[in-house]
Amino acid sequence: MSSKVCHRKKRSPQIYDQSTIEMLNDIEFGTTSASSSSNTTTPKKRNRRKASDDSDISLLSTASTSTQKVIEKAKQKVQQQKEQRLIRFLEASDEELISQAQELRCFARSDGGLINDEIRARVWPLLANCIDWKSETSLSSGSEESSSSCSDSDFETAVSSFSSSDSDSRNNTVEPSIEELRSHPEWNQVEMDVNRTLARFPPGISDDERTTVQGDLIPLIVKVLSENKKFRYYQGFHDICLTLILVLGSEAAFRVSRILSHRTVFKRYLTKSLEESAMHDLQYMYVLLFKHNPKLETYLREAELGTLFALSWPLTWFSHVLNDYKQVVTCFDLFLASDSLMSIYVSAAMVNIRANDIYATEKDMPALHHLLSNIPNSIDISLLLEIAQHLYNEYPPKLLCTKLFEEYEKECNDSKKRHARVPPADLIDRYSISKWVVAGTISAAAFWLVWTHSELSKFA
C-alpha cells in the first residue's frame, strides 16, 4: 500500500518479506473443511435437518475462529518485521535520514504507522521539520499545501529554513519566564482545558506523572501562543500539544508544536475564526463524499447536516474523539507525513465507513449529528486511514479545492438542496467547542436555532 500512496520514483522500503506474503496468500477461509464436513454430516431425513444446520454453523464458526487466529498471527509478524526494518533504518544519522525523507513518510503512512513511541520520538521531529513552510496558503486559491509532495530537496530546504530563520528569531528573543507566561491573557483558559483532560492520559500513568505532564503542558501551549500576537487559543489545541508531549517530552514537543503552528493549517486555526478555517475546510469533506459515495452524500445533504459534528476532528487531529491512545498516535503518524488537508480526507473516510449506521438513522439533522459526533471504540483505524489515503490519491487537494468543489457547488445549486451553510465568523465560541459538538442532539438543535435566527435577522 505504501508504494501506491507515496508516488515516488525511488522504491519504498520493503515492509513485508516473501514468507509473510505467502502466509497471507495461503490463508484458508474454512470453506473447504466446512463444506466437506457439511456433506458428510447432513442427514437425509428431513426431521434431522435442524441438527445438521447447527452442526454446519458450529463447523463454520470453528473455521472462522481458526482463520482469524492465522490472520492475527500474520499481522503480528508483519508488524514485527516492519519494526525491525524501522530500527535498522533509524541507525543512520539525522543527516542521512533527511536525505531519505520520503522513506520516513512511507513508513509513517503504512499500516500500523510507526509502531511504537520510541520510534515516534525519533521520527516525528524529522517529519515536522520536513514540512515546507511555503506550503500553507489559502485553500480558497486551490493551492496544494502538501508536505507529502515535498521532494527530498524540499525537505532539506525546509530544515535549513527552520534552523536559519525560526531558530535565529528564537535566539534573538529572551525566553519568557513562567511569571510572564502566567500573565498571558489566555493562560487561565489553557489551564482550565488542561485540567479537564485527565481522561486523555494513557492507562497506567501515575498521579505524579500526570501532574508533571500537566505542569509542562500549560507553559508549552502559552509559549507557542506568545510567539505570534495574532494567535488565539482554541479549545482542542491542548489535545494536539498533549499528544506531542506524551510521545516526545516537553522540549521536543515544543519544537514540533512551533512548526505546526507556523507552517501548517494550525496557523489558520490559531489566527482566524473557526468558521473561516476549520468549518470552511470541512466543506471539502462533502465534496469527497459526493465523488466517492454520492448516495451517502445526498442522504446527509437532504438532512441539512452541515459540518458542526466534525469540527473537533481536524482541530485536534482526532485526538479529542478517539479513546484509544494507539489509534491517536497512529493518526498523528499519518498527519505528520502528509498534506495539511489529510485530516479532511480522514474525516470523509470516517463518515463513509459508518454508512450503514447512517442509513439506519432517521434522516434528521440532530439525530445524525448525535450519531456521527460519537465515534465507536471499535472503529477500524487501519481501514479508516487506508480509505483516506485512497481518497487523497484519487482526488488530490489541488483538484479537490478547485474543479471538484465547483462541480459540487453546481450540484447543490441545481438540486436546490444543500447542507447548512457555514455560519458567520465568530458565532462559535472558540473556547467552548465541546459544548457545541460533544453534547450531540442538543448542541445541533441549538446551533440550528442560532443560525436560523442569524439568517432571519438579516431581513428584519
ROGUPA-869964 format. One record per residue (C-alpha): residue number from 1; x, y, z. Coordinates in Angstrom, 1 decimal, decimal comma. Layout:
<rs>
R    nr        u        v        w
R   NUM        X        Y        Z
...
</rs>
This chain:
<rs>
R    nr        u        v        w
R     1      0,0      0,0      0,0
R     2      2,8      2,4      0,8
R     3      4,3      2,4     -2,7
R     4      0,8      3,2     -4,0
R     5      0,4      6,1     -1,6
R     6      3,8      7,8     -1,9
R     7      4,1      8,3     -5,7
R     8      7,9      8,1     -5,5
R     9     10,4      7,4     -8,2
R    10     12,6      5,5     -5,7
R    11     11,5      2,2     -4,4
R    12      9,8      2,3     -1,0
R    13     11,3      0,3      1,9
R    14     10,1     -3,2      1,7
R    15      7,9     -3,9      4,7
R    16      6,7     -7,5      4,1
R    17      9,0    -10,3      3,3
R    18      8,2    -13,1      0,9
R    19      7,4    -15,7      3,6
R    20      4,8    -13,4      5,2
R    21      3,2    -12,6      1,8
R    22      3,0    -16,4      1,2
R    23      1,4    -16,9      4,6
R    24     -1,3    -14,3      3,8
R    25     -1,9    -15,7      0,4
R    26     -2,2    -19,3      1,7
R    27     -4,8    -18,5      4,3
R    28     -7,8    -20,8      4,0
R    29    -11,1    -19,3      4,9
R    30    -12,7    -22,5      6,1
R    31    -14,9    -23,1      3,0
R    32    -13,4    -26,4      2,1
R    33    -13,4    -28,0      5,5
R    34    -16,9    -26,6      6,3
R    35    -18,2    -27,7      3,0
R    36    -16,8    -31,2      3,2
R    37    -17,9    -31,7      6,8
R    38    -21,4    -30,5      5,8
R    39    -21,6    -33,0      3,0
R    40    -20,7    -35,9      5,3
R    41    -22,8    -35,0      8,2
R    42    -26,0    -33,8      6,6
R    43    -28,6    -36,5      7,2
R    44    -31,1    -37,4      4,6
R    45    -34,1    -37,4      7,0
R    46    -35,9    -34,1      7,0
R    47    -36,7    -34,2     10,7
R    48    -33,0    -34,1     11,5
R    49    -32,2    -31,1      9,2
R    50    -32,0    -28,6     12,1
R    51    -29,4    -30,6     13,9
R    52    -27,4    -30,7     10,7
R    53    -27,7    -26,9     10,3
R    54    -26,5    -26,4     13,8
R    55    -23,5    -28,7     13,1
R    56    -22,7    -26,7      9,9
R    57    -22,9    -23,4     11,9
R    58    -20,6    -24,8     14,6
R    59    -18,0    -26,0     12,0
R    60    -18,1    -22,7     10,2
R    61    -17,7    -20,8     13,5
R    62    -14,7    -23,0     14,3
R    63    -13,2    -22,5     10,9
R    64    -13,7    -18,8     11,2
R    65    -12,0    -18,6     14,6
R    66     -9,1    -20,6     13,3
R    67     -8,8    -18,3     10,2
R    68     -8,9    -15,2     12,4
R    69     -6,1    -16,6     14,5
R    70     -4,0    -17,2     11,4
R    71     -4,7    -13,7     10,2
R    72     -3,8    -12,1     13,5
R    73     -0,6    -14,1     13,6
R    74      0,3    -12,9     10,1
R    75     -0,4     -9,3     11,0
R    76      1,8     -9,6     14,1
R    77      4,6    -11,0     12,1
R    78      4,3     -8,2      9,5
R    79      4,4     -5,5     12,3
R    80      7,4     -7,2     13,9
R    81      9,3     -7,3     10,6
R    82      8,3     -3,6     10,0
R    83      9,6     -2,6     13,4
R    84     12,9     -4,4     12,8
R    85     13,3     -2,6      9,5
R    86     12,5      0,7     11,0
R    87     15,0      0,2     13,8
R    88     17,7     -0,6     11,3
R    89     16,7      2,3      9,1
R    90     16,9      4,7     12,1
R    91     20,5      3,6     12,9
R    92     21,5      6,3     10,3
R    93     22,4      9,8     11,3
R    94     19,8     12,6     11,1
R    95     21,6     14,0      8,0
R    96     21,3     10,6      6,3
R    97     17,6     10,3      7,3
R    98     17,0     13,8      5,9
R    99     18,1     12,6      2,5
R   100     15,6      9,7      2,8
R   101     12,6     11,8      4,0
R   102     10,3     10,0      1,6
R   103     11,1      6,7      3,1
R   104     10,2      8,0      6,5
R   105      6,9      9,3      5,2
R   106      6,1      5,9      3,6
R   107      6,8      4,1      6,9
R   108      4,6      6,6      8,8
R   109      1,7      6,2      6,3
R   110      1,9      2,4      6,1
R   111     -0,4      0,1      8,1
R   112      0,3      0,4     11,8
R   113      2,2      3,7     11,4
R   114      5,5      4,0     13,3
R   115      4,7      1,0     15,6
R   116      5,8      2,4     19,0
R   117      6,5      5,7     20,8
R   118     10,3      5,1     20,9
R   119     10,4      5,2     17,1
R   120      7,9      8,1     17,0
R   121     10,1     10,1     19,4
R   122     12,9      9,9     16,8
R   123     10,8     10,3     13,6
R   124      8,1     12,9     14,5
R   125     10,6     15,8     14,8
R   126     12,1     14,8     11,4
R   127      8,7     14,6      9,8
R   128      7,8     18,0     11,3
R   129     11,0     19,6     10,0
R   130     10,2     18,3      6,5
R   131      7,0     20,4      6,3
R   132      7,5     23,1      3,8
R   133      6,7     26,5      5,4
R   134      5,7     27,9      2,0
R   135      3,0     25,2      1,5
R   136      0,4     26,6      3,9
R   137     -1,5     29,0      1,8
R   138     -5,2     29,9      1,3
R   139     -7,2     26,9      0,4
R   140     -9,7     29,0     -1,5
R   141     -7,0     29,6     -4,1
R   142     -6,9     25,9     -4,7
R   143     -3,2     25,7     -3,9
R   144     -1,9     22,3     -2,7
R   145     -0,4     22,6      0,7
R   146      1,4     19,4      0,8
R   147      4,2     18,1      2,9
R   148      3,8     14,8      1,2
R   149      4,5     16,3     -2,2
R   150      7,9     17,6     -1,0
R   151     10,9     16,2     -2,7
R   152     14,0     15,3     -0,8
R   153     15,5     18,6     -1,7
R   154     12,4     20,4     -0,4
R   155     12,9     18,5      2,9
R   156     16,5     19,9      3,1
R   157     15,3     23,4      2,3
R   158     12,6     23,2      4,9
R   159     15,0     22,1      7,6
R   160     17,6     24,7      6,7
R   161     14,8     27,3      6,6
R   162     13,7     26,4     10,0
R   163     17,1     26,3     11,5
R   164     18,2     29,6      9,9
R   165     15,2     31,8     10,3
R   166     13,0     30,4     13,0
R   167     15,8     29,4     15,3
R   168     17,6     32,7     14,8
R   169     14,5     34,5     15,8
R   170     14,3     32,4     18,9
R   171     17,9     33,1     19,7
R   172     17,2     36,9     19,5
R   173     14,3     36,6     21,9
R   174     14,7     36,1     25,6
R   175     12,9     33,0     26,8
R   176      9,8     34,1     28,7
R   177      9,8     33,4     32,4
R   178      6,9     31,4     34,0
R   179      5,7     34,7     35,5
R   180      5,5     36,3     32,1
R   181      3,7     33,3     30,7
R   182      1,2     33,4     33,5
R   183      0,4     37,0     32,6
R   184     -0,6     35,9     29,1
R   185     -4,3     36,7     28,6
R   186     -5,1     33,1     27,7
R   187     -3,2     31,3     30,5
R   188     -6,3     30,8     32,6
R   189     -8,3     29,3     29,7
R   190     -5,5     27,0     28,7
R   191     -5,1     25,9     32,4
R   192     -8,8     25,1     32,6
R   193     -8,8     23,0     29,5
R   194     -5,6     21,1     30,5
R   195     -7,1     20,3     33,9
R   196    -10,1     18,8     32,2
R   197     -8,0     16,3     30,2
R   198     -7,3     13,7     32,9
R   199     -9,1     11,1     30,8
R   200     -6,8     11,7     27,8
R   201     -3,8     10,3     29,6
R   202     -2,9      6,8     28,6
R   203     -3,9      4,0     31,1
R   204     -1,4      3,2     33,8
R   205      0,1      6,7     34,2
R   206      0,7      7,6     37,9
R   207     -0,6     10,7     39,6
R   208      2,9     12,1     39,8
R   209      3,5     11,6     36,1
R   210      0,1     13,2     35,4
R   211      1,0     16,2     37,5
R   212      4,4     16,5     35,8
R   213      2,9     16,4     32,3
R   214      0,2     18,9     33,1
R   215      2,8     21,2     34,6
R   216      4,8     21,1     31,4
R   217      1,8     21,3     29,0
R   218      0,4     24,6     30,1
R   219      3,6     26,6     29,7
R   220      4,3     24,9     26,4
R   221      1,0     25,9     24,9
R   222      1,2     29,5     26,2
R   223      4,8     29,8     24,9
R   224      3,6     28,8     21,4
R   225      0,7     31,3     21,6
R   226      3,1     34,1     22,8
R   227      5,2     33,9     19,7
R   228      2,6     35,5     17,5
R   229      0,3     38,3     18,6
R   230     -2,3     37,1     16,2
R   231     -2,5     33,6     17,7
R   232     -5,8     33,0     19,6
R   233     -6,1     29,8     21,5
R   234     -9,0     27,5     20,7
R   235    -10,3     24,6     22,7
R   236     -8,6     21,5     21,3
R   237     -5,2     22,9     20,6
R   238     -4,2     21,5     24,0
R   239     -5,1     18,0     22,7
R   240     -2,6     18,4     19,9
R   241      0,1     19,6     22,3
R   242     -0,8     16,9     24,9
R   243     -0,3     14,1     22,4
R   244      3,1     15,6     21,3
R   245      4,3     15,9     24,9
R   246      3,3     12,3     25,8
R   247      5,4     11,0     22,9
R   248      8,3     13,5     22,7
R   249      8,7     15,1     26,1
R   250      8,3     18,8     26,7
R   251     11,4     20,1     24,9
R   252     10,9     18,3     21,6
R   253      7,1     18,7     21,8
R   254      7,6     22,5     21,9
R   255      9,7     22,4     18,8
R   256      7,2     20,4     16,9
R   257      4,3     22,5     18,2
R   258      6,0     25,6     16,9
R   259      6,5     24,1     13,5
R   260      2,8     23,0     13,3
R   261      1,6     26,4     14,4
R   262      3,8     28,3     11,9
R   263      3,8     26,1      8,9
R   264      0,6     24,1      8,7
R   265     -3,1     24,5      8,8
R   266     -2,9     25,2     12,5
R   267     -1,7     28,7     11,7
R   268     -5,1     29,4     10,2
R   269     -6,9     27,7     13,1
R   270     -5,0     29,9     15,6
R   271     -5,3     33,2     13,7
R   272     -8,8     33,0     12,0
R   273    -12,2     32,3     13,3
R   274    -13,3     28,6     13,3
R   275    -15,9     29,3     10,7
R   276    -13,3     30,8      8,3
R   277    -10,8     28,0      8,9
R   278    -11,9     24,5     10,1
R   279    -15,5     24,7      9,2
R   280    -14,6     26,1      5,8
R   281    -12,1     23,2      5,3
R   282    -14,8     20,6      6,3
R   283    -16,9     21,6      3,3
R   284    -14,4     19,6      1,2
R   285    -15,4     16,5      3,2
R   286    -18,7     16,6      1,4
R   287    -17,1     17,2     -2,0
R   288    -15,1     14,0     -1,4
R   289    -18,2     12,1     -0,4
R   290    -20,0     13,5     -3,4
R   291    -17,4     11,9     -5,7
R   292    -16,7      8,7     -3,7
R   293    -20,2      7,9     -2,3
R   294    -22,9     10,1     -3,9
R   295    -25,8      8,2     -2,3
R   296    -24,4      8,8      1,2
R   297    -23,7     12,5      0,5
R   298    -27,2     13,0     -0,8
R   299    -28,7     11,4      2,3
R   300    -26,7     13,7      4,5
R   301    -27,4     16,8      2,4
R   302    -31,1     16,1      2,4
R   303    -30,9     16,1      6,2
R   304    -29,1     19,5      6,0
R   305    -26,5     18,0      8,4
R   306    -23,7     20,6      8,0
R   307    -20,2     20,1      9,4
R   308    -20,5     21,0     13,1
R   309    -20,5     17,4     14,2
R   310    -16,9     17,0     12,8
R   311    -15,5     20,3     14,0
R   312    -13,2     18,8     16,5
R   313    -11,8     16,2     14,1
R   314     -9,3     18,5     12,2
R   315     -8,9     20,9     15,1
R   316     -7,4     18,1     17,3
R   317     -6,3     15,6     14,6
R   318     -9,0     13,3     16,1
R   319     -7,2     13,1     19,5
R   320    -10,2     14,5     21,3
R   321    -12,7     11,9     19,9
R   322    -10,6      8,7     19,8
R   323    -10,4      7,0     23,2
R   324     -7,6      4,6     22,3
R   325     -4,2      6,1     22,7
R   326     -2,7      3,9     20,0
R   327     -5,3      5,0     17,5
R   328     -4,5      8,6     18,2
R   329     -0,7      8,4     17,7
R   330     -1,2      6,3     14,5
R   331     -3,3      9,1     13,1
R   332     -0,6     11,6     14,1
R   333      1,9      9,4     12,2
R   334     -0,2      9,9      9,0
R   335     -0,8     13,6      9,5
R   336      2,8     14,5     10,2
R   337      3,8     12,7      7,0
R   338      1,0     14,1      4,8
R   339     -0,7     17,1      3,3
R   340     -2,3     19,6      5,7
R   341     -5,7     18,6      4,3
R   342     -5,2     15,0      5,2
R   343     -7,4     15,4      8,3
R   344    -10,3     16,3      6,0
R   345     -9,7     13,2      3,9
R   346     -9,8     11,1      7,1
R   347    -13,0     13,0      8,1
R   348    -14,6     11,9      4,8
R   349    -13,4      8,4      5,3
R   350    -14,8      8,4      8,9
R   351    -18,3      9,3      7,6
R   352    -18,0      6,8      4,7
R   353    -17,0      3,9      6,9
R   354    -20,2      4,5      9,0
R   355    -22,6      4,5      6,1
R   356    -24,6      1,6      7,4
R   357    -25,1      3,3     10,7
R   358    -26,1      6,5      8,9
R   359    -28,7      4,8      6,7
R   360    -30,2      3,1      9,9
R   361    -30,7      6,5     11,4
R   362    -33,6      8,8     10,7
R   363    -32,8     11,5      8,1
R   364    -32,8     14,1     10,7
R   365    -30,1     16,7     11,5
R   366    -29,9     16,3     15,3
R   367    -30,1     12,5     15,1
R   368    -27,3     12,3     12,6
R   369    -25,3     14,9     14,4
R   370    -25,5     12,8     17,6
R   371    -24,6      9,6     15,8
R   372    -21,5     11,0     14,0
R   373    -20,1     13,1     16,8
R   374    -19,7      9,9     18,8
R   375    -17,1      7,6     17,3
R   376    -17,3      4,0     18,5
R   377    -14,2      2,5     20,1
R   378    -14,4     -0,4     17,7
R   379    -13,6      1,7     14,7
R   380    -11,1      0,0     12,4
R   381     -8,3      2,6     12,3
R   382     -6,3      0,8      9,7
R   383     -9,2      0,6      7,3
R   384    -10,1      4,3      8,0
R   385     -6,6      5,6      7,2
R   386     -6,4      3,3      4,1
R   387     -9,6      4,8      2,7
R   388     -8,4      8,3      3,5
R   389     -5,2      7,8      1,5
R   390     -7,2      6,2     -1,3
R   391     -9,3      9,4     -1,4
R   392     -6,2     11,5     -1,4
R   393     -4,7      9,7     -4,3
R   394     -8,0      9,8     -6,2
R   395     -8,9     13,4     -5,5
R   396     -5,7     15,3     -4,6
R   397     -6,0     18,7     -2,9
R   398     -5,4     20,9     -5,9
R   399     -8,2     19,2     -7,8
R   400    -10,4     19,0     -4,7
R   401    -10,3     22,7     -3,9
R   402    -10,9     23,9     -7,5
R   403    -12,7     21,8    -10,1
R   404    -14,3     19,3     -7,8
R   405    -15,5     22,0     -5,4
R   406    -17,1     23,9     -8,3
R   407    -18,8     20,8     -9,5
R   408    -20,2     20,2     -6,1
R   409    -21,5     23,8     -5,7
R   410    -23,2     23,4     -9,1
R   411    -24,9     20,2     -8,0
R   412    -26,1     21,8     -4,8
R   413    -27,5     24,8     -6,6
R   414    -29,1     22,7     -9,3
R   415    -30,8     20,4     -6,8
R   416    -31,7     23,2     -4,5
R   417    -30,6     21,0     -1,7
R   418    -27,6     21,9      0,4
R   419    -26,1     21,5      3,8
R   420    -26,4     24,1      6,5
R   421    -24,1     26,9      5,4
R   422    -21,0     27,8      7,4
R   423    -22,2     30,4      9,9
R   424    -20,8     34,0     10,2
R   425    -17,4     34,4     11,7
R   426    -17,0     34,2     15,5
R   427    -20,5     32,8     16,1
R   428    -19,0     29,7     17,7
R   429    -17,0     30,4     20,9
R   430    -13,5     29,0     20,3
R   431    -13,2     28,3     24,0
R   432    -16,3     26,2     24,2
R   433    -16,2     23,9     21,2
R   434    -17,1     20,8     23,2
R   435    -20,4     22,5     24,3
R   436    -21,4     22,7     20,6
R   437    -20,1     19,4     19,4
R   438    -19,9     16,8     22,1
R   439    -23,4     17,4     23,5
R   440    -24,9     15,9     20,4
R   441    -28,6     16,4     19,7
R   442    -28,9     19,5     22,0
R   443    -25,9     21,2     20,5
R   444    -27,1     20,5     16,9
R   445    -30,6     21,9     17,7
R   446    -29,2     24,9     19,5
R   447    -26,8     25,6     16,6
R   448    -29,7     25,4     14,1
R   449    -31,8     27,8     16,1
R   450    -29,0     30,3     16,5
R   451    -28,1     30,1     12,8
R   452    -31,7     30,4     11,7
R   453    -32,1     33,5     13,9
R   454    -28,9     35,0     12,5
R   455    -30,2     34,5      9,0
R   456    -33,7     35,9      9,7
R   457    -32,2     38,9     11,4
R   458    -30,8     40,0      8,0
R   459    -34,2     40,6      6,7
R   460    -35,7     42,3      9,8
</rs>
